[in-house]
Amino acid sequence: MIKDLTKGEPLKLIVLFSIPLLIGNIFQQLYNLADIVLVGRLLGIKALAAVGAVAPLFFLIMFAVIGMNNGFAVITGQKFGAGDYEAVKRSATLSAILSTGFTVFFSIIFVILMKPILFMMNVPADIMSDAYWYIQICTIGLVTVNLYNLPSSIIRALGDSKTPLYFLIFASILNVILALIFIKNFGWGVPGAAIAVVLSEIISGVLCLIYIRYKFPILHTKKEDWIFDFFHNEQDKLFAKEHLDVGIPAAVQFSVLGIGILIIQSVCNSFGANVIAAFTASLRIEQIATMPMISFGVALASFTAQNYGAGNVSRIKQGVLRGSVINIVLSIAMAFVMRYYGSDIVKLFIGGASPAVIKIAHDYLWISTIFYFFLGQIFIFRNTLQGMGKPLIPLTSSCAELLVRSYAAVYLAVKYGYFGVFYAGPIAWVTAAIVVTLGYLINIKKLKRKFT
């Protein structure tokens, strides 16, 4: 159901909006974890390492697409907040055209360059074949991610966080079922897990579009809504520029984050299958632990976009302040759980894992949990700035995070081995948190002057 986020108690709206996002994000991680759990338990440590060694590469490509869609959806949300419903439809169709084109382009480039990229990532020879086929299948099917993600981003921008959840739950369950069939019954191994991901995304995406067609009149488009003349029509040019000015930096920002993870993974790959498997399992578990913070951030993006369109600066400030307080509580709670129960959770993911693998995973979680507060603040301020249509500060913070993460990963790996690599991410979080916090404080002052 479409929800106007410019009216009502900000904290209540954000919390209610974020709950379906939280559940959806958990299912999204379960969607990704299905490959890790099933491959690790059914096929062993080397197969798990093959998936883990290239997963950050797929996340890099996927992050670019998701970031772009989120950026486009900011404009859609702003048009909705301003009450311009014709512009909402035009924004949705333009987003579909631009996003599909960029997704196909990214897929082709990475499919062609995949083997050289894997060699640069230090993927061990004994897991290279499984790693190659897993990432190739996922990359070829990247357009299916877009088929679900773009409509979901637009619907969330209109204040509805529940509908995307339903289809994500469906896709997650379907992915598990298909992965079990393809790996256990058909004997397709690691490539079978990738095929399950692609097929479940296709089916979920098609169902989501069908549902929108019948339940969201505001998104019912006519033929003329799909016609754009970017070469001769100045209004169309400006409309496209408005979207690209937010979408491109958002895509680059998410890509930069993916590159940082990719660099750390490449360094970890040089330490062998045990470190790869441990890092893969602990990173996935951590992603689930930080889901509440991520959900509040995404909720703030939609909340901010609508209130920015309506010129409600005070509501934006209220939402950010209360979101930050909640983030402190969440970061402490999640850190406690991960520090004291993380190792037990890792054992559930890797059947028959050696004590050495469990210890490596425990070492990573023990280090990273200290810095969860900074990670939570990144989600809050970065998403708020995106919702305000100010993507350059989040992009700057991402670039700073990449530089610090890359330098720390390489330098500390040489000095302290894989144990040193585990500090690279947390150090980068502190850097990025400082940049986006300062960026928010500066921009909210400018915004206040603009609307007063």
DRENDO-1510 file (C-alpha; in Angstrom, 1 decimal, always signed):
<recs>
REC; n; res; u; v; w
REC; 1; MET; +0.0; +0.0; +0.0 .
REC; 2; ILE; +1.3; +3.5; -0.9 .
REC; 3; LYS; +2.1; +5.6; +2.1 .
REC; 4; ASP; +2.5; +9.3; +2.5 .
REC; 5; LEU; +5.6; +9.7; +4.8 .
REC; 6; THR; +5.2; +13.5; +5.0 .
REC; 7; LYS; +2.5; +13.3; +7.7 .
REC; 8; GLY; +2.5; +11.6; +11.1 .
REC; 9; GLU; +5.0; +10.9; +13.9 .
REC; 10; PRO; +8.5; +10.5; +12.1 .
REC; 11; LEU; +9.8; +7.8; +14.4 .
REC; 12; LYS; +6.7; +5.7; +14.2 .
REC; 13; LEU; +6.6; +6.0; +10.4 .
REC; 14; ILE; +10.3; +5.1; +10.1 .
REC; 15; VAL; +10.0; +2.1; +12.5 .
REC; 16; LEU; +6.9; +0.7; +10.8 .
REC; 17; PHE; +8.4; +1.3; +7.4 .
REC; 18; SER; +11.7; -0.4; +8.4 .
REC; 19; ILE; +10.2; -3.6; +9.8 .
REC; 20; PRO; +9.2; -5.0; +6.4 .
REC; 21; LEU; +12.6; -3.9; +5.1 .
REC; 22; LEU; +14.3; -5.7; +8.0 .
REC; 23; ILE; +12.4; -8.9; +7.3 .
REC; 24; GLY; +13.0; -8.4; +3.6 .
REC; 25; ASN; +16.8; -7.8; +4.1 .
REC; 26; ILE; +17.0; -10.9; +6.3 .
REC; 27; PHE; +15.4; -12.9; +3.6 .
REC; 28; GLN; +17.7; -11.3; +1.0 .
REC; 29; GLN; +20.6; -12.5; +3.1 .
REC; 30; LEU; +19.0; -15.9; +3.5 .
REC; 31; TYR; +18.7; -15.9; -0.3 .
REC; 32; ASN; +22.4; -15.4; -0.6 .
REC; 33; LEU; +23.2; -17.7; +2.4 .
REC; 34; ALA; +21.3; -20.6; +0.8 .
REC; 35; ASP; +24.2; -21.0; -1.6 .
REC; 36; ILE; +26.7; -20.8; +1.2 .
REC; 37; VAL; +24.9; -23.3; +3.5 .
REC; 38; LEU; +23.9; -25.8; +0.9 .
REC; 39; VAL; +27.2; -25.7; -0.9 .
REC; 40; GLY; +29.2; -25.8; +2.3 .
REC; 41; ARG; +27.2; -28.7; +3.8 .
REC; 42; LEU; +26.6; -30.7; +0.6 .
REC; 43; LEU; +29.8; -30.2; -1.4 .
REC; 44; GLY; +32.4; -29.3; +1.3 .
REC; 45; ILE; +34.9; -26.6; +2.1 .
REC; 46; LYS; +36.5; -26.3; -1.3 .
REC; 47; ALA; +33.1; -25.8; -3.0 .
REC; 48; LEU; +32.2; -23.2; -0.3 .
REC; 49; ALA; +35.5; -21.5; -1.0 .
REC; 50; ALA; +34.8; -21.3; -4.7 .
REC; 51; VAL; +31.5; -19.5; -4.1 .
REC; 52; GLY; +33.0; -17.3; -1.4 .
REC; 53; ALA; +36.1; -16.4; -3.6 .
REC; 54; VAL; +33.9; -14.8; -6.3 .
REC; 55; ALA; +30.8; -13.7; -4.3 .
REC; 56; PRO; +32.3; -10.2; -3.8 .
REC; 57; LEU; +32.7; -9.8; -7.6 .
REC; 58; PHE; +29.0; -10.5; -8.1 .
REC; 59; PHE; +28.1; -8.2; -5.3 .
REC; 60; LEU; +30.2; -5.5; -7.0 .
REC; 61; ILE; +28.2; -5.8; -10.2 .
REC; 62; MET; +24.9; -6.2; -8.3 .
REC; 63; PHE; +25.7; -3.2; -6.1 .
REC; 64; ALA; +26.1; -1.0; -9.1 .
REC; 65; VAL; +22.7; -1.9; -10.4 .
REC; 66; ILE; +21.0; -1.6; -7.0 .
REC; 67; GLY; +22.7; +1.7; -6.3 .
REC; 68; MET; +21.5; +3.1; -9.6 .
REC; 69; ASN; +18.0; +1.9; -9.0 .
REC; 70; ASN; +18.0; +3.4; -5.5 .
REC; 71; GLY; +19.2; +6.7; -7.0 .
REC; 72; PHE; +16.5; +6.8; -9.6 .
REC; 73; ALA; +13.9; +5.9; -7.0 .
REC; 74; VAL; +14.9; +9.0; -5.0 .
REC; 75; ILE; +13.6; +11.2; -7.8 .
REC; 76; THR; +10.4; +9.1; -8.0 .
REC; 77; GLY; +9.9; +9.6; -4.2 .
REC; 78; GLN; +10.5; +13.3; -4.4 .
REC; 79; LYS; +7.9; +13.7; -7.2 .
REC; 80; PHE; +5.4; +11.7; -5.1 .
REC; 81; GLY; +6.2; +13.9; -2.1 .
REC; 82; ALA; +5.6; +17.0; -4.2 .
REC; 83; GLY; +2.2; +15.6; -5.4 .
REC; 84; ASP; +3.2; +15.4; -9.1 .
REC; 85; TYR; +1.8; +12.0; -10.0 .
REC; 86; GLU; +2.3; +12.3; -13.7 .
REC; 87; ALA; +6.0; +12.8; -13.1 .
REC; 88; VAL; +5.9; +9.7; -10.8 .
REC; 89; LYS; +4.9; +7.6; -13.8 .
REC; 90; ARG; +7.4; +9.2; -16.2 .
REC; 91; SER; +10.1; +8.7; -13.6 .
REC; 92; ALA; +9.3; +5.0; -13.3 .
REC; 93; THR; +9.4; +4.4; -17.0 .
REC; 94; LEU; +12.6; +6.4; -17.5 .
REC; 95; SER; +14.2; +4.5; -14.6 .
REC; 96; ALA; +13.3; +1.2; -16.3 .
REC; 97; ILE; +14.8; +2.3; -19.6 .
REC; 98; LEU; +18.0; +3.6; -18.1 .
REC; 99; SER; +18.5; +0.8; -15.6 .
REC; 100; THR; +17.9; -2.0; -18.1 .
REC; 101; GLY; +20.4; -0.5; -20.6 .
REC; 102; PHE; +23.1; -0.1; -17.9 .
REC; 103; THR; +22.5; -3.6; -16.6 .
REC; 104; VAL; +22.9; -5.2; -19.9 .
REC; 105; PHE; +26.1; -3.2; -20.5 .
REC; 106; PHE; +27.6; -4.2; -17.2 .
REC; 107; SER; +26.8; -7.9; -17.8 .
REC; 108; ILE; +28.4; -8.0; -21.2 .
REC; 109; ILE; +31.6; -6.3; -20.0 .
REC; 110; PHE; +32.1; -8.6; -17.1 .
REC; 111; VAL; +31.3; -11.8; -18.9 .
REC; 112; ILE; +33.9; -11.0; -21.5 .
REC; 113; LEU; +36.6; -10.1; -18.9 .
REC; 114; MET; +35.7; -12.7; -16.3 .
REC; 115; LYS; +38.8; -15.0; -16.6 .
REC; 116; PRO; +41.4; -12.2; -16.4 .
REC; 117; ILE; +39.5; -10.8; -13.4 .
REC; 118; LEU; +39.5; -14.1; -11.5 .
REC; 119; PHE; +43.3; -14.4; -12.1 .
REC; 120; MET; +43.8; -10.9; -10.7 .
REC; 121; MET; +41.7; -11.9; -7.7 .
REC; 122; ASN; +44.2; -14.7; -6.8 .
REC; 123; VAL; +41.5; -17.4; -7.0 .
REC; 124; PRO; +43.3; -20.7; -6.2 .
REC; 125; ALA; +43.7; -23.1; -9.1 .
REC; 126; ASP; +42.0; -26.0; -7.3 .
REC; 127; ILE; +38.7; -24.0; -7.0 .
REC; 128; MET; +39.0; -21.9; -10.2 .
REC; 129; SER; +36.6; -24.0; -12.4 .
REC; 130; ASP; +33.7; -23.9; -9.9 .
REC; 131; ALA; +34.3; -20.3; -9.1 .
REC; 132; TYR; +34.3; -19.3; -12.8 .
REC; 133; TRP; +31.0; -21.1; -13.7 .
REC; 134; TYR; +29.3; -19.8; -10.6 .
REC; 135; ILE; +30.1; -16.1; -11.3 .
REC; 136; GLN; +29.5; -16.4; -15.0 .
REC; 137; ILE; +26.0; -17.8; -14.6 .
REC; 138; CYS; +25.1; -15.2; -11.9 .
REC; 139; THR; +26.5; -12.4; -14.1 .
REC; 140; ILE; +24.6; -13.5; -17.2 .
REC; 141; GLY; +21.5; -13.5; -15.1 .
REC; 142; LEU; +22.1; -10.1; -13.7 .
REC; 143; VAL; +19.2; -8.6; -15.6 .
REC; 144; THR; +16.9; -10.8; -13.5 .
REC; 145; VAL; +18.1; -9.0; -10.4 .
REC; 146; ASN; +17.1; -5.8; -12.0 .
REC; 147; LEU; +13.7; -7.3; -12.9 .
REC; 148; TYR; +12.9; -7.5; -9.2 .
REC; 149; ASN; +15.0; -4.7; -7.8 .
REC; 150; LEU; +13.9; -1.7; -9.9 .
REC; 151; PRO; +10.1; -2.2; -9.2 .
REC; 152; SER; +10.9; -2.8; -5.5 .
REC; 153; SER; +12.9; +0.5; -5.3 .
REC; 154; ILE; +10.1; +2.5; -6.9 .
REC; 155; ILE; +7.4; +0.9; -4.7 .
REC; 156; ARG; +9.5; +1.7; -1.5 .
REC; 157; ALA; +9.9; +5.3; -2.7 .
REC; 158; LEU; +6.1; +5.5; -2.8 .
REC; 159; GLY; +6.0; +4.5; +0.9 .
REC; 160; ASP; +5.2; +0.8; +0.5 .
REC; 161; SER; +7.8; -1.5; +2.1 .
REC; 162; LYS; +5.6; -4.5; +2.4 .
REC; 163; THR; +4.9; -5.6; -1.2 .
REC; 164; PRO; +8.6; -6.0; -2.1 .
REC; 165; LEU; +8.9; -8.2; +1.0 .
REC; 166; TYR; +6.3; -10.7; -0.1 .
REC; 167; PHE; +8.0; -11.3; -3.4 .
REC; 168; LEU; +11.5; -11.5; -1.8 .
REC; 169; ILE; +10.2; -14.1; +0.7 .
REC; 170; PHE; +8.8; -16.1; -2.2 .
REC; 171; ALA; +12.1; -15.8; -4.1 .
REC; 172; SER; +14.2; -16.8; -1.1 .
REC; 173; ILE; +12.1; -20.0; -0.4 .
REC; 174; LEU; +12.1; -20.8; -4.1 .
REC; 175; ASN; +15.9; -20.4; -4.3 .
REC; 176; VAL; +16.4; -22.9; -1.4 .
REC; 177; ILE; +14.1; -25.4; -3.0 .
REC; 178; LEU; +15.8; -25.1; -6.5 .
REC; 179; ALA; +19.3; -25.2; -5.0 .
REC; 180; LEU; +18.5; -28.4; -3.1 .
REC; 181; ILE; +17.1; -30.0; -6.3 .
REC; 182; PHE; +19.9; -28.9; -8.6 .
REC; 183; ILE; +22.7; -29.8; -6.1 .
REC; 184; LYS; +21.4; -32.9; -4.4 .
REC; 185; ASN; +19.1; -34.5; -6.9 .
REC; 186; PHE; +20.6; -33.4; -10.3 .
REC; 187; GLY; +24.2; -33.4; -9.1 .
REC; 188; TRP; +25.0; -30.0; -10.8 .
REC; 189; GLY; +27.3; -28.9; -8.0 .
REC; 190; VAL; +28.3; -25.3; -7.6 .
REC; 191; PRO; +26.9; -24.2; -11.0 .
REC; 192; GLY; +23.5; -25.6; -9.8 .
REC; 193; ALA; +23.4; -23.1; -7.0 .
REC; 194; ALA; +24.0; -20.2; -9.4 .
REC; 195; ILE; +21.2; -21.4; -11.7 .
REC; 196; ALA; +18.8; -21.6; -8.7 .
REC; 197; VAL; +19.6; -17.9; -8.0 .
REC; 198; VAL; +18.9; -16.8; -11.5 .
REC; 199; LEU; +15.6; -18.8; -11.9 .
REC; 200; SER; +14.2; -17.7; -8.6 .
REC; 201; GLU; +14.9; -14.0; -9.5 .
REC; 202; ILE; +13.2; -14.4; -12.8 .
REC; 203; ILE; +10.0; -15.9; -11.4 .
REC; 204; SER; +9.9; -13.4; -8.5 .
REC; 205; GLY; +10.5; -10.4; -10.8 .
REC; 206; VAL; +7.7; -11.4; -13.2 .
REC; 207; LEU; +5.2; -12.0; -10.4 .
REC; 208; CYS; +6.1; -8.6; -8.9 .
REC; 209; LEU; +5.4; -6.8; -12.2 .
REC; 210; ILE; +2.1; -8.6; -12.6 .
REC; 211; TYR; +1.1; -7.6; -9.1 .
REC; 212; ILE; +2.0; -4.0; -9.7 .
REC; 213; ARG; -0.1; -4.0; -12.9 .
REC; 214; TYR; -3.2; -4.8; -10.9 .
REC; 215; LYS; -2.6; -3.2; -7.5 .
REC; 216; PHE; -0.8; +0.1; -8.1 .
REC; 217; PRO; -2.9; +2.4; -10.3 .
REC; 218; ILE; -0.4; +5.3; -9.8 .
REC; 219; LEU; +2.2; +3.2; -11.8 .
REC; 220; HIS; -0.2; +2.4; -14.6 .
REC; 221; THR; +1.5; +3.8; -17.7 .
REC; 222; LYS; +0.4; +4.8; -21.2 .
REC; 223; LYS; +2.3; +4.5; -24.4 .
REC; 224; GLU; +3.4; +8.1; -24.3 .
REC; 225; ASP; +4.9; +7.7; -20.8 .
REC; 226; TRP; +7.6; +5.5; -22.4 .
REC; 227; ILE; +8.5; +7.9; -25.2 .
REC; 228; PHE; +11.5; +10.1; -24.6 .
REC; 229; ASP; +13.3; +12.3; -27.1 .
REC; 230; PHE; +16.7; +13.0; -25.4 .
REC; 231; PHE; +18.1; +14.7; -28.5 .
REC; 232; HIS; +15.5; +17.3; -29.4 .
REC; 233; ASN; +13.2; +17.7; -26.3 .
REC; 234; GLU; +14.8; +19.9; -23.7 .
REC; 235; GLN; +12.4; +18.8; -21.0 .
REC; 236; ASP; +13.2; +15.2; -21.6 .
REC; 237; LYS; +16.9; +16.0; -21.5 .
REC; 238; LEU; +16.6; +17.8; -18.1 .
REC; 239; PHE; +14.4; +15.0; -16.7 .
REC; 240; ALA; +17.0; +12.3; -17.7 .
REC; 241; LYS; +19.8; +14.5; -16.3 .
REC; 242; GLU; +17.9; +14.8; -13.0 .
REC; 243; HIS; +17.8; +11.0; -12.7 .
REC; 244; LEU; +21.4; +10.5; -13.8 .
REC; 245; ASP; +22.7; +13.1; -11.5 .
REC; 246; VAL; +21.5; +11.0; -8.6 .
REC; 247; GLY; +21.6; +7.5; -10.2 .
REC; 248; ILE; +25.2; +7.5; -11.6 .
REC; 249; PRO; +26.9; +8.7; -8.4 .
REC; 250; ALA; +24.8; +6.2; -6.4 .
REC; 251; ALA; +25.9; +3.4; -8.8 .
REC; 252; VAL; +29.5; +4.5; -8.5 .
REC; 253; GLN; +29.2; +4.7; -4.7 .
REC; 254; PHE; +27.8; +1.2; -4.4 .
REC; 255; SER; +30.5; +0.0; -6.9 .
REC; 256; VAL; +33.2; +1.5; -4.8 .
REC; 257; LEU; +32.0; -0.3; -1.8 .
REC; 258; GLY; +32.0; -3.5; -3.8 .
REC; 259; ILE; +35.5; -2.9; -5.0 .
REC; 260; GLY; +36.7; -2.5; -1.4 .
REC; 261; ILE; +35.2; -5.8; -0.5 .
REC; 262; LEU; +36.6; -7.3; -3.6 .
REC; 263; ILE; +40.1; -6.1; -2.7 .
REC; 264; ILE; +39.9; -7.6; +0.8 .
REC; 265; GLN; +38.6; -10.9; -0.7 .
REC; 266; SER; +41.5; -11.0; -3.2 .
REC; 267; VAL; +43.9; -10.6; -0.3 .
REC; 268; CYS; +42.1; -13.3; +1.6 .
REC; 269; ASN; +42.2; -15.6; -1.4 .
REC; 270; SER; +46.0; -15.7; -1.2 .
REC; 271; PHE; +45.8; -17.4; +2.2 .
REC; 272; GLY; +44.0; -20.5; +0.9 .
REC; 273; ALA; +40.7; -22.3; +1.2 .
REC; 274; ASN; +40.4; -22.3; +5.0 .
REC; 275; VAL; +40.7; -18.5; +5.3 .
REC; 276; ILE; +38.4; -18.0; +2.3 .
REC; 277; ALA; +35.7; -20.3; +3.8 .
REC; 278; ALA; +35.9; -18.7; +7.2 .
REC; 279; PHE; +35.8; -15.2; +5.9 .
REC; 280; THR; +32.9; -16.0; +3.6 .
REC; 281; ALA; +30.8; -17.6; +6.4 .
REC; 282; SER; +31.6; -14.8; +9.0 .
REC; 283; LEU; +30.9; -12.0; +6.5 .
REC; 284; ARG; +27.5; -13.5; +5.6 .
REC; 285; ILE; +26.6; -13.8; +9.3 .
REC; 286; GLU; +27.7; -10.3; +9.9 .
REC; 287; GLN; +25.5; -9.1; +7.1 .
REC; 288; ILE; +22.5; -10.6; +8.8 .
REC; 289; ALA; +23.6; -9.0; +12.1 .
REC; 290; THR; +23.7; -5.5; +10.6 .
REC; 291; MET; +20.4; -5.9; +8.8 .
REC; 292; PRO; +18.5; -3.8; +11.4 .
REC; 293; MET; +20.9; -0.9; +10.9 .
REC; 294; ILE; +20.7; -1.2; +7.1 .
REC; 295; SER; +16.9; -1.3; +7.2 .
REC; 296; PHE; +16.7; +2.0; +9.2 .
REC; 297; GLY; +19.0; +3.6; +6.7 .
REC; 298; VAL; +16.9; +2.5; +3.7 .
REC; 299; ALA; +13.7; +3.7; +5.5 .
REC; 300; LEU; +15.3; +7.1; +6.1 .
REC; 301; ALA; +16.1; +7.4; +2.4 .
REC; 302; SER; +12.4; +7.0; +1.4 .
REC; 303; PHE; +11.3; +9.2; +4.4 .
REC; 304; THR; +13.8; +11.9; +3.4 .
REC; 305; ALA; +13.0; +11.8; -0.3 .
REC; 306; GLN; +9.3; +12.4; +0.3 .
REC; 307; ASN; +9.8; +15.1; +2.9 .
REC; 308; TYR; +12.5; +16.8; +0.8 .
REC; 309; GLY; +9.9; +17.0; -2.1 .
REC; 310; ALA; +7.4; +18.5; +0.4 .
REC; 311; GLY; +10.0; +20.9; +1.8 .
REC; 312; ASN; +9.7; +19.5; +5.4 .
REC; 313; VAL; +13.3; +20.0; +6.7 .
REC; 314; SER; +12.4; +19.7; +10.4 .
REC; 315; ARG; +10.9; +16.3; +9.8 .
REC; 316; ILE; +14.1; +15.1; +8.1 .
REC; 317; LYS; +16.2; +16.3; +11.1 .
REC; 318; GLN; +13.8; +14.6; +13.5 .
REC; 319; GLY; +14.0; +11.3; +11.6 .
REC; 320; VAL; +17.8; +11.4; +11.5 .
REC; 321; LEU; +18.2; +12.2; +15.2 .
REC; 322; ARG; +15.9; +9.4; +16.3 .
REC; 323; GLY; +17.3; +7.0; +13.8 .
REC; 324; SER; +20.8; +7.7; +15.3 .
REC; 325; VAL; +19.6; +6.9; +18.8 .
REC; 326; ILE; +18.1; +3.6; +17.7 .
REC; 327; ASN; +21.3; +2.8; +15.8 .
REC; 328; ILE; +23.3; +3.1; +19.1 .
REC; 329; VAL; +21.0; +0.5; +20.7 .
REC; 330; LEU; +21.1; -1.8; +17.7 .
REC; 331; SER; +24.9; -1.7; +17.3 .
REC; 332; ILE; +25.5; -2.6; +20.9 .
REC; 333; ALA; +23.0; -5.4; +20.8 .
REC; 334; MET; +24.2; -6.9; +17.5 .
REC; 335; ALA; +27.9; -6.6; +18.7 .
REC; 336; PHE; +27.1; -8.6; +21.9 .
REC; 337; VAL; +25.4; -11.4; +19.9 .
REC; 338; MET; +28.2; -11.7; +17.3 .
REC; 339; ARG; +31.0; -11.6; +19.9 .
REC; 340; TYR; +29.6; -14.3; +22.1 .
REC; 341; TYR; +27.6; -16.5; +19.7 .
REC; 342; GLY; +29.2; -15.9; +16.4 .
REC; 343; SER; +31.3; -19.0; +16.4 .
REC; 344; ASP; +28.3; -21.2; +17.2 .
REC; 345; ILE; +26.5; -19.7; +14.3 .
REC; 346; VAL; +29.4; -20.3; +12.0 .
REC; 347; LYS; +29.3; -24.0; +12.8 .
REC; 348; LEU; +25.8; -24.1; +11.5 .
REC; 349; PHE; +27.0; -22.8; +8.1 .
REC; 350; ILE; +30.0; -25.0; +7.6 .
REC; 351; GLY; +29.3; -28.7; +8.3 .
REC; 352; GLY; +32.3; -30.5; +9.6 .
REC; 353; ALA; +34.5; -27.4; +9.6 .
REC; 354; SER; +37.9; -27.8; +11.4 .
REC; 355; PRO; +38.6; -25.9; +14.6 .
REC; 356; ALA; +41.1; -23.8; +12.6 .
REC; 357; VAL; +38.3; -22.5; +10.3 .
REC; 358; ILE; +36.0; -21.7; +13.2 .
REC; 359; LYS; +38.8; -19.8; +15.0 .
REC; 360; ILE; +39.5; -17.7; +11.9 .
REC; 361; ALA; +35.8; -16.8; +11.6 .
REC; 362; HIS; +35.7; -16.0; +15.3 .
REC; 363; ASP; +38.8; -13.7; +15.0 .
REC; 364; TYR; +37.1; -11.7; +12.3 .
REC; 365; LEU; +33.8; -11.3; +14.3 .
REC; 366; TRP; +35.7; -10.4; +17.5 .
REC; 367; ILE; +37.4; -7.5; +15.7 .
REC; 368; SER; +34.6; -6.1; +13.5 .
REC; 369; THR; +31.9; -5.9; +16.2 .
REC; 370; ILE; +33.8; -3.2; +18.0 .
REC; 371; PHE; +33.1; -0.8; +15.1 .
REC; 372; TYR; +29.4; -1.5; +14.5 .
REC; 373; PHE; +28.4; +1.9; +15.7 .
REC; 374; PHE; +30.3; +3.6; +12.9 .
REC; 375; LEU; +28.8; +1.3; +10.3 .
REC; 376; GLY; +25.3; +2.1; +11.5 .
REC; 377; GLN; +26.0; +5.9; +11.3 .
REC; 378; ILE; +27.2; +5.4; +7.7 .
REC; 379; PHE; +23.8; +3.8; +6.8 .
REC; 380; ILE; +21.9; +6.6; +8.4 .
REC; 381; PHE; +23.7; +9.6; +7.0 .
REC; 382; ARG; +24.5; +8.1; +3.6 .
REC; 383; ASN; +20.9; +7.2; +3.0 .
REC; 384; THR; +19.6; +10.5; +4.3 .
REC; 385; LEU; +21.9; +12.4; +1.9 .
REC; 386; GLN; +20.7; +10.2; -1.0 .
REC; 387; GLY; +17.1; +11.0; -0.1 .
REC; 388; MET; +18.0; +14.7; -0.2 .
REC; 389; GLY; +19.3; +14.2; -3.8 .
REC; 390; LYS; +22.9; +14.9; -2.6 .
REC; 391; PRO; +24.9; +11.9; -3.8 .
REC; 392; LEU; +28.3; +13.5; -4.0 .
REC; 393; ILE; +29.0; +13.3; -0.2 .
REC; 394; PRO; +28.1; +9.6; +0.0 .
REC; 395; LEU; +30.3; +9.0; -3.1 .
REC; 396; THR; +33.2; +10.9; -1.5 .
REC; 397; SER; +32.8; +8.8; +1.7 .
REC; 398; SER; +32.8; +5.6; -0.4 .
REC; 399; CYS; +35.9; +6.6; -2.2 .
REC; 400; ALA; +37.6; +7.5; +1.1 .
REC; 401; GLU; +36.4; +4.1; +2.5 .
REC; 402; LEU; +37.9; +2.3; -0.6 .
REC; 403; LEU; +41.3; +4.0; -0.3 .
REC; 404; VAL; +41.6; +3.3; +3.4 .
REC; 405; ARG; +40.3; -0.2; +3.1 .
REC; 406; SER; +42.6; -1.1; +0.2 .
REC; 407; TYR; +45.7; +0.4; +1.9 .
REC; 408; ALA; +45.0; -1.2; +5.2 .
REC; 409; ALA; +44.2; -4.6; +3.7 .
REC; 410; VAL; +47.4; -4.8; +1.7 .
REC; 411; TYR; +49.7; -3.2; +4.4 .
REC; 412; LEU; +48.3; -5.1; +7.3 .
REC; 413; ALA; +48.2; -8.4; +5.4 .
REC; 414; VAL; +52.0; -8.1; +4.8 .
REC; 415; LYS; +52.6; -7.2; +8.5 .
REC; 416; TYR; +50.1; -9.4; +10.3 .
REC; 417; GLY; +48.8; -11.9; +7.8 .
REC; 418; TYR; +45.0; -12.6; +7.5 .
REC; 419; PHE; +44.5; -11.3; +11.0 .
REC; 420; GLY; +45.6; -7.8; +9.9 .
REC; 421; VAL; +43.2; -7.9; +6.9 .
REC; 422; PHE; +40.3; -8.2; +9.2 .
REC; 423; TYR; +41.0; -4.7; +10.6 .
REC; 424; ALA; +40.8; -3.1; +7.1 .
REC; 425; GLY; +37.0; -2.9; +6.9 .
REC; 426; PRO; +36.4; -1.5; +10.4 .
REC; 427; ILE; +39.1; +1.2; +9.9 .
REC; 428; ALA; +37.4; +2.2; +6.7 .
REC; 429; TRP; +34.0; +2.4; +8.4 .
REC; 430; VAL; +35.4; +5.0; +10.8 .
REC; 431; THR; +36.7; +7.1; +8.0 .
REC; 432; ALA; +33.5; +6.9; +6.0 .
REC; 433; ALA; +31.3; +7.7; +9.0 .
REC; 434; ILE; +33.3; +10.9; +9.7 .
REC; 435; VAL; +32.8; +12.1; +6.0 .
REC; 436; VAL; +29.0; +11.4; +5.8 .
REC; 437; THR; +28.4; +12.9; +9.2 .
REC; 438; LEU; +30.1; +16.1; +8.3 .
REC; 439; GLY; +28.4; +16.1; +4.9 .
REC; 440; TYR; +25.0; +15.7; +6.5 .
REC; 441; LEU; +25.5; +18.6; +9.0 .
REC; 442; ILE; +26.7; +20.9; +6.2 .
REC; 443; ASN; +23.8; +20.0; +3.8 .
REC; 444; ILE; +21.0; +20.1; +6.4 .
REC; 445; LYS; +22.0; +23.7; +7.2 .
REC; 446; LYS; +21.9; +24.6; +3.5 .
REC; 447; LEU; +18.6; +22.9; +3.1 .
REC; 448; LYS; +17.1; +24.8; +6.1 .
REC; 449; ARG; +18.1; +28.1; +4.5 .
REC; 450; LYS; +16.6; +27.0; +1.2 .
REC; 451; PHE; +13.1; +26.2; +2.6 .
REC; 452; THR; +12.9; +29.2; +5.1 .
</recs>
